[in-house]
Amino acid sequence: MNSCCIRRPASNPAGFATFALWLLVSVLAWPSIASGEEAASKTLRIAYVEFPPLSYRNEAGEADGAMMEITRKVAIEAGYTPEFIYLPVSRVYLYLRNGLIDLWPGPTDIPTLDGEVLESWASPMPIQLSAWYSQNKMRPLENFNQLRGKTVIVIGGYTYAGLINWLNDVEDIRITEAPNHRSAIDMLKRNRGDYLLDYREPVLEILDGPADEKIGETEVRSRNVAWLFSLARPRAAILREEFDDAYLRLAEKGEVPGVRTVMPAYIIPGFPEQYR
């Protein structure tokens, strides 16, 4: 009778050693991988725009300005590492919609972002859109419809919370763009426009000479500055609560502006209804 036997696989010491080495490396690497993933989850992509003195990119290429400093403190207090991304305003809106950024410190009540963001309850400061004019040529703006039949200077790249679309569509309002705030004021002085639509804070940084004394200002629209969290990001609601709590803690310690009473927004008569 033929004997029956079971064939055992040939021993492969080299293969086993390779497998053991791979297993050891994987085990040792796991803490680093986990640590890297945790660090990534604690990094916040925060957009900022050119809006001195509240936010701007300084000579070193870094985020700077009063609102950026507050944002940096709040993010760190909330346990996150801020990664600031310099963008034009229109790109900020797009990135908030598709979740390429986590948040942006910007004005509240932007119609084109309705349903796209969560706004923080905390608001460190207000922001004001003004109509600037030469007192030798124009009178104060009492009604937004006074812009009809006029040439209005705007800042290139600014959407004015979507208002730029309305201005471009109105046939009897002529729009001319300035590349920056300084150029816009110079254009106004040279009578290249009747009114300049620009935010108060950047313009006040520029008006400092005797020739600027004849530049008048009328408030057009006020909003509050807050943190806008992208609803395309799954943790938007959690981030808002963490930011609000962190801001309150810092305010109690006097490291950020105190908690302010948010006043109802001002809107000039005649302002387009859809952008209120």
GUTORDREN-407111 format. One record per atom (N, C-alpha, C): z, y, x; residue in one letter. Coordinates in steps of 0.001 Angstrom, whole numbers, padded with zeros to 6 digits, always signed. Layout:
% residues N
ZYXA...
This chain:
% residues 276
+000000-001187+000862M+000000+000000+000000M+000000+001225+000889M-000840+002162+000502N-000868+003417+001266N+000364+004253+000926N+000938+004783+001945S+002096+005631+001692S+001623+006998+001198S+002423+007646+000336C+002110+008973-000213C+002957+010000+000495C+002379+011100+000811C+003159+012147+001488C+002837+013516+000910C+003766+014447+001075I+003579+015842+000632I+003293+016692+001856I+002215+017422+001790R+001793+018219+002953R+002544+019555+002949R+003255+019849+003965R+003972+021114+004083R+003089+022135+004822R+003165+023361+004440P+002373+024368+005151P+002863+024523+006582P+001925+024765+007428A+002274+024921+008837A+003171+026142+009020A+004092+026003+009893S+005011+027104+010161S+004262+028247+010850S+004609+029509+010436N+003929+030682+011014N+004986+031716+011399N+005624+031512+012539P+006688+032419+012958P+006226+033872+013078P+005005+034082+013524A+004495+035449+013711A+004365+036162+012371A+003847+035424+011360G+003685+036018+010027G+005017+036377+009408G+005976+035496+009556F+007301+035753+008999F+007939+036979+009664F+007744+037076+010968A+008309+038213+011697A+007691+039530+011227A+006382+039477+010968T+005698+040688+010480T+006239+041104+009121T+006417+040126+008233F+006939+040408+006905F+008357+040973+006976F+009159+040358+007845A+010543+040815+007984A+010597+042243+008497A+009696+042564+009438L+009652+043915+009983L+009245+044918+008907L+008242+044534+008095W+007784+045425+007002W+008908+045661+006001W+009664+044606+005667L+010761+044718+004724L+011842+045647+005257L+012142+045503+006558L+013170+046340+007168L+012760+047805+007160L+011502+048065+007508V+011008+049446+007520V+011057+050046+006131V+010689+049247+005101S+010691+049741+003724S+012097+050109+003276S+013044+049249+003618V+014435+049506+003227V+014963+050758+003901V+014654+050900+005208L+015125+052070+005934L+014462+053354+005449L+013205+053229+005021A+012463+054420+004595A+012837+054861+003196A+013405+053974+002401W+013667+054286+000998W+014530+055528+000805W+015630+055701+001560P+016412+056930+001377P+015602+058191+001629P+014703+058142+002622S+013889+059319+002919S+012916+059606+001790S+012331+058537+001244I+011384+058713+000132I+012114+059281-001072I+013269+058684-001376A+014046+059158-002517A+014479+060598-002322A+014883+060923-001078S+015305+062286-000773S+014150+063258-000936S+012951+062833-000497G+011774+063690-000631G+011418+063939-002083G+011514+062895-002906E+011213+063047-004328E+012227+063957-005001E+013491+063811-004609E+014533+064659-005190E+014318+066111-004803E+013947+066340-003523A+013692+067713-003070A+012533+068333-003829A+011483+067537-004057A+010329+068046-004794A+010716+068419-006215A+011577+067601-006838S+011975+067869-008216S+012862+069106-008312S+013490+069531-007197K+014353+070703-007201K+013641+071952-006689K+012332+071855-006484T+011538+073010-006076T+010861+073615-007302T+010991+074922-007460L+010372+075607-008587L+009212+076458-008100L+008051+076285-008726R+006885+077102-008428R+006960+078353-009299R+007191+079483-008641I+007422+080740-009345I+006311+081723-009003I+005601+082199-009992A+004521+083150-009775A+005072+084568-009658A+004365+085401-008900Y+004688+086822-008888Y+003398+087607-008690Y+003422+088870-009118V+002227+089708-009088V+002542+091003-008335V+001492+091769-008089E+001647+093058-007411E+002124+094092-008426E+003413+094368-008401F+004010+095283-009359F+005193+095992-008703F+004911+096787-007649P+006014+097457-006955P+006676+098499-007870P+007971+098687-007749P+008884+098094-006766P+009551+096799-007257P+009145+096320-008415L+009811+095137-008972L+009349+093845-008301L+008050+093736-008036S+007540+092544-007343S+006277+092917-006578S+006174+092388-005362Y+005001+092633-004534Y+005060+091719-003314Y+003938+091607-002624R+003887+090831-001389R+004042+091789-000217R+005066+091575+000598N+005343+092495+001695N+004442+092224+002900N+004653+092969+003977E+003796+092865+005156E+003883+091500+005817E+004979+090800+005600A+005137+089452+006156A+004516+088384+005263A+003901+088833+004146G+003271+087885+003226G+004253+087171+002320G+005456+087744+002147E+006497+087106+001353E+006754+087889+000070E+007285+087189-000923A+007642+087830-002187A+008774+088813-001963A+008622+090026-002499D+009622+091063-002293D+009730+091888-003569D+010752+092730-003624G+010954+093591-004779G+012230+093253-005522G+012679+094195-006352A+013961+094054-007038A+014011+092816-007921A+012968+092575-008705M+012983+091419-009611M+012854+090115-008848M+012155+090137-007738M+012003+088919-006951M+013320+088541-006279M+014079+089541-005852E+015374+089257-005246E+016332+088658-006276E+016308+089207-007482I+017142+088643-008550I+016710+087215-008864I+015404+086999-008949T+014880+085667-009252T+015274+084662-008184T+015185+085079-006931R+015569+084192-005825R+017043+083789-005944R+017912+084758-006214K+019343+084472-006343K+019623+083532-007512K+018975+083781-008643V+019233+082968-009837V+018743+081541-009626V+017565+081383-009035A+017019+080041-008796A+017943+079234-007893A+018427+079865-006828I+019328+079166-005901I+020655+078839-006579I+021173+079791-007358E+022429+079551-008079E+022284+078398-009067E+021081+078256-009637A+020822+077168-010593A+020586+075833-009897A+020542+075849-008558G+020393+074610-007807G+018973+074277-007406G+018088+075281-007389Y+016679+075034-007088Y+016248+075793-005837Y+015163+075328-005260T+014520+076009-004146T+013289+076734-004672T+013253+078058-004627P+012088+078773-005150P+010893+078725-004208P+009735+078453-004754E+008466+078539-004018E+007620+079607-004708E+007499+080765-004070F+006821+081893-004700F+005317+081837-004448F+004551+082063-005515I+003088+081979-005456I+002506+083308-005929I+001777+083975-005066Y+001200+085294-005351Y-000103+085125-006124Y-000191+085732-007318L-001349+085538-008185L-001719+086835-008891L-002991+086986-009273P-003339+088056-010217P-002796+087703-011600P-002588+088716-012433V-001940+088497-013728V-002708+087483-014584V-004031+087598-014621S-004818+086681-015452S-004635+085233-015017S-004484+085008-013719R-004264+083651-013217R-002864+083159-013589R-001912+084075-013618V-000554+083698-014040V-000582+083130-015453V-001289+083810-016360Y-001377+083333-017740Y-001975+081926-017784Y-003053+081723-017030L-003718+080418-017009L-002785+079344-016468L-002092+079650-015385Y-001220+078655-014764Y-000007+078340-015623Y+000463+079307-016402L+001551+079038-017335L+001071+078097-018445L-000145+078312-018902R-000671+077462-019984R-000852+076014-019544R-001338+075801-018322N-001622+074429-017890N-000520+073814-017027N+000582+074553-016825G+001727+073983-016129G+001607+073922-014619G+000699+074688-014022L+000582+074708-012568L+001704+075507-011912L+002404+076311-012712I+003616+076978-012243I+004721+076692-013247I+005954+076791-012770D+007100+076543-013648D+007488+077783-014442D+007409+078937-013791L+007858+080149-014477L+007303+081391-013815L+007479+082496-014526W+007052+083804-014030W+008026+084848-014552W+008566+085710-013700P+009352+086839-014181P+008405+087941-014642P+008339+088155-015942G+007383+089109-016487G+007854+089661-017814G+007034+090505-018447P+007429+091123-019711P+007443+090123-020866P+008306+090363-021812T+008411+089507-022990T+007360+089893-024036T+007246+089034-025033D+006412+089306-026218D+004950+089552-025869D+004394+088697-025025I+002967+088784-024702I+002199+087950-025728I+001390+088569-026573P+000729+087817-027655P-000097+086640-027169P-000813+086788-026045T-001682+085713-025576T-000905+084523-025017T+000406+084677-024828L+001232+083567-024352L+002128+083012-025455L+001901+083462-026681D+002698+082955-027799D+002481+081455-027951D+003569+080687-027964G+003480+079238-028068G+003220+078534-026753G+003089+079300-025668E+002817+078728-024350E+004029+078770-023428E+004998+079637-023738V+006147+079819-022842V+007440+079901-023645V+008539+079649-022943L+009885+079943-023436L+010426+081116-022636L+010950+082121-023307E+011504+083280-022632E+013006+083100-022443E+013502+083510-021296S+014942+083450-021070S+015644+084416-022016S+016896+084084-022344W+017685+085010-023149W+018127+086194-022289W+018385+085936-021023A+018797+086999-020102A+017610+087893-019764A+017853+089189-019730S+016821+090154-019363S+017432+091172-018415S+017098+091107-017116P+017721+092009-016141P+017365+093471-016301P+016176+093765-016876M+015731+095153-016931M+014613+095321-017959M+014400+096550-018420P+013266+096821-019304P+012035+097194-018502P+010902+097252-019180I+009658+097678-018547I+008903+098544-019552I+008232+099581-019057Q+007610+100550-019954Q+006163+100817-019561Q+005266+100701-020535L+003870+101106-020376L+003750+102555-020830L+003139+103391-019993S+003027+104817-020295S+001579+105271-020241S+001334+106366-020928A+000048+107069-020808A+000291+108300-019946A-000377+108357-018798W-000223+109460-017857W-001414+110405-018009W-001174+111695-017819Y-002237+112674-018048Y-001952+113937-017244Y-003005+114723-017033S-002860+116017-016378S-002471+117047-017433S-001344+117694-017241Q-000868+118671-018230Q-001783+119884-018323Q-002613+120108-017317N-003563+121223-017356N-004766+120911-018230N-004966+119631-018554K-006178+119221-019261K-005907+118594-020618K-004904+117733-020696M-004657+116964-021910M-003267+117264-022455M-003083+116929-023725R-001763+117050-024338R-001107+115678-024413R+000199+115634-024607P+000885+114338-024671P+000285+113441-025749P+000340+112148-025501L-000180+111166-026455L+000871+110930-027535L+000564+111343-028743E+001499+111171-029854E+001119+109996-030741E-000136+109629-030690N-000638+108498-031467N-001682+107779-030615N-001658+106455-030635F-002553+105693-029767F-004020+105978-030081F-004306+106393-031291N-005687+106687-031677N-006234+107929-030985N-005377+108696-030333Q-005853+109839-029555Q-006716+109396-028378Q-006655+108119-028017L-007485+107626-026917L-008951+107513-027314L-009220+107502-028600R-010623+107405-029045R-011398+108662-028629R-012583+108418-028097G-013403+109511-027600G-013017+109963-026208G-012089+109239-025575K-011599+109618-024257K-011965+108561-023209K-011835+108971-021944T-011998+108040-020831T-010602+107630-020356T-010361+106333-020354V-009039+105805-020013V-009131+105035-018695V-008278+105398-017770I-008201+104690-016484I-007241+103518-016627I-007655+102345-016159V-006790+101160-016159V-006779+100572-014752V-005811+099718-014490I-005696+099064-013196I-006483+097758-013233I-007405+097576-012299G-008218+096368-012259G-007366+095119-012142G-007648+094127-012977G-006898+092880-012953G-005738+092845-013919G-005304+094006-014428Y-004209+094044-015389Y-004753+093747-016794Y-004001+092966-017538T-004404+092655-018914T-003636+093485-019931T-002562+094138-019499Y-001715+094915-020394Y-001275+094079-021597Y-000848+092838-021276A-000398+091875-022306A-001495+091607-023326A-002752+091618-022868G-003882+091326-023740G-004545+092569-024312G-003912+093727-024174L-004438+094964-024749L-005781+095354-024146L-006050+094951-022918I-007310+095319-022269I-008510+094818-023061I-008373+093687-023746N-009477+093166-024563N-009801+094115-025701N-008780+094633-026341W-008982+095589-027434W-009632+096871-026912W-009144+097373-025792L-009685+098605-025224L-011163+098449-024878L-011524+097290-024343N-012930+097053-023982N-013825+096916-025200N-013249+096479-026310D-014056+096247-027514D-014255+097501-028360D-013396+098495-028190V-013513+099729-028982V-014631+100592-028400V-015630+100872-029212E-016840+101531-028716E-016601+102965-028255E-015663+103672-028897D-015503+105082-028543D-014360+105322-027557D-013947+104270-026847I-013023+104433-025722I-013737+103971-024461I-013865+104872-023495R-014535+104549-022242R-013486+104093-021222R-013728+102959-020603I-012782+102383-019651I-013336+102518-018236I-012504+102982-017333T-012856+102993-015917T-011692+102377-015148T-012020+101513-014177E-010993+100759-013461E-010660+101391-012114E-009384+101324-011777A-008907+101704-010448A-008402+100447-009752A-008593+100333-008442P-008167+099113-007741P-006657+098980-007601P-005928+100098-007670N-004475+100048-007515N-003872+101309-008126N-002552+101376-008108H-001843+102484-008757H-002113+103814-008063H-002136+103824-006737R-002387+105052-005992R-003772+105609-006322R-004768+104739-006331S-006127+105178-006644S-006218+105692-008078S-005474+105074-008971A-005496+105490-010378A-004971+106917-010533A-003881+107232-009856I-003337+108590-009913I-004309+109587-009299I-004941+109211-008192D-005924+110091-007560D-007107+110344-008491D-007551+109304-009206M-008646+109469-010165M-008257+110419-011284M-007018+110326-011728L-006539+111208-012793L-006530+112659-012314L-006089+112882-011081K-006047+114245-010533K-007447+114829-010380K-008428+113966-010125R-009814+114425-009931R-010596+114462-011237R-009888+114340-012351N-010502+114414-013686N-011549+113326-013915N-011334+112163-013314R-012245+111036-013548R-011791+110190-014732R-010795+110673-015431G-010319+110041-016647G-009390+110994-017366G-009265+110811-018681D-008394+111686-019465D-006947+111197-019466D-006800+109889-019593Y-005468+109274-019581Y-005488+108065-018651Y-004334+107791-018089L-004142+106587-017296L-003113+105710-017997L-003476+104470-018289L-002517+103506-018819L-001944+102719-017654L-000672+102923-017384D-000032+102218-016274D+001468+102142-016535D+002080+101176-015881Y+003508+100977-016071Y+004316+102007-015298Y+005459+102350-015841R+006255+103464-015335R+006734+103238-013900R+007263+102060-013636E+007901+101818-012346E+006949+101980-011161E+005764+101366-011178P+004854+101550-010034P+004400+102996-009850P+004196+103718-010960V+003716+105092-010849V+004796+106008-010273V+006041+105809-010702L+007124+106642-010187L+007312+106468-008690L+006910+105306-008166E+006972+105080-006727E+005973+105964-005984E+004955+106441-006688I+003865+107188-006064I+004032+108691-006241I+004532+109121-007400L+004631+110544-007710L+005773+111180-006919L+005441+111784-005807D+006484+112361-004960D+006099+113689-004324D+004890+114205-004613G+004441+115446-003979G+004353+116589-004969G+004207+117828-004463P+004096+118995-005347P+002923+118899-006318P+001835+118274-005876A+000655+118167-006740A+000896+117226-007914A+001964+116456-007839D+002244+115490-008911D+003071+116091-010039D+003524+117328-009871E+004389+117942-010875E+003666+118174-012195E+002352+118255-012147K+001580+118502-013365K+001123+117213-014041K+001607+116059-013559I+001286+114780-014189I+002332+114500-015260I+001872+114429-016516G+002773+114162-017629G+002783+112688-018000G+003768+112314-018792E+003940+110906-019183E+004347+110799-020645E+003748+109852-021357T+004154+109516-022715T+004398+108020-022803T+005536+107633-023350E+005825+106210-023519E+004899+105620-024579E+004310+104473-024254V+003376+103801-025162V+003973+102529-025737V+004556+101719-024862R+005058+100406-025304R+006156+099976-024349R+007283+099541-024882S+008352+099033-024028S+008563+097541-024301S+008908+096831-023250R+009252+095418-023341R+010446+095162-022424R+010927+093937-022475N+012000+093531-021576N+011438+092555-020557N+011946+092642-019329V+011557+091690-018291V+012481+090482-018395V+011897+089301-018433A+012658+088058-018518A+011938+087003-017695A+012453+085781-017735W+011770+084673-017076W+011028+083880-018134W+009734+083677-017893L+008879+082963-018836L+008609+081566-018280L+009067+080544-019003F+008964+079162-018545F+007798+078463-019240F+006965+077806-018447S+005777+077141-018980S+006163+075962-019864S+005699+075968-021105L+005953+074856-022018L+005126+073628-021658L+004174+073791-020743A+003423+072629-020259A+004250+071800-019286A+005367+072333-018836R+006285+071612-017961R+007352+070939-018818R+007654+069660-018596P+008537+068917-019501P+009979+069418-019533P+010421+070115-018491R+011820+070539-018429R+011995+072030-018730R+011054+072615-019460A+011093+074053-019701A+012398+074483-020381A+012810+073776-021415A+014023+074158-022144A+015262+074027-021264A+015309+072974-020461I+016447+072770-019559I+016494+073876-018512I+015320+074210-017952L+015261+075266-016939L+015739+076594-017514L+015344+076892-018736R+015779+078156-019339R+017299+078216-019436R+017911+077136-019909E+019370+077123-020032E+020035+077258-018663E+019479+076570-017668E+020058+076637-016322E+019929+078042-015736E+018794+078699-015965F+018597+080056-015457F+019528+081039-016161F+019635+080928-017472D+020513+081831-018205D+021962+081671-017752D+022400+080433-017602D+023777+080184-017155D+023995+080725-015741D+023020+080499-014856A+023138+080971-013478A+023190+082499-013438A+022376+083143-014268Y+022375+084603-014302Y+023734+085139-014756Y+024312+084520-015772L+025615+084962-016265L+026690+084811-015194L+026641+083722-014458R+027632+083528-013386R+027490+084605-012308R+026252+084890-011927L+026017+085903-010894L+026384+087305-011396L+026125+087560-012672A+026464+088868-013240A+027977+089078-013238A+028728+088037-013526E+030188+088132-013507E+030706+088448-012111E+029978+087983-011085K+030382+088243-009705K+029788+089549-009165K+028990+090230-009971G+028400+091495-009558G+027237+091364-008600G+026613+090183-008543E+025521+089964-007594E+024142+090258-008191E+024073+090420-009502V+022846+090817-010191V+023243+091853-011234V+022278+092593-011795P+022634+093571-012830P+023412+092926-013967P+024344+093676-014522G+025172+093165-015598G+024360+092815-016830G+024953+092008-017674V+024284+091610-018915V+024074+092855-019772V+022833+093107-020132R+022494+094306-020886R+022201+093982-022340R+022437+094951-023188T+022077+094808-024596T+020580+095062-024730T+019861+094071-025181V+018412+094191-025294V+018082+095035-026520V+017491+096180-026275M+017169+097109-027361M+015825+096756-027989M+015635+097100-029258P+014331+096867-029888P+013225+097586-029121P+012084+096954-029006A+010972+097526-028250A+010404+098747-028960A+010016+099745-028161Y+009359+100927-028712Y+007854+100698-028716Y+007190+101146-029786I+005734+101067-029889I+005233+102390-030433I+004300+103018-029747I+003749+104292-030178I+002975+104110-031488I+003019+105078-032402P+002222+104974-033629P+000739+104770-033318P+000079+103952-034126G-001348+103687-033936G-001648+102565-032971G-000610+101980-032358F-000822+100880-031418F-001402+099683-032166F-002412+098989-031587P-003055+097876-032307P-002055+096825-032794P-002154+096494-034062E-001177+095610-034710E-001084+094252-034005E-002219+093691-033586Q-002218+092342-033021Q-001572+092257-031649Q-001290+093404-031025Y-000685+093395-029697Y+000722+093981-029700Y+001312+094093-030874R+002670+094642-030980R+003696+093646-030516R
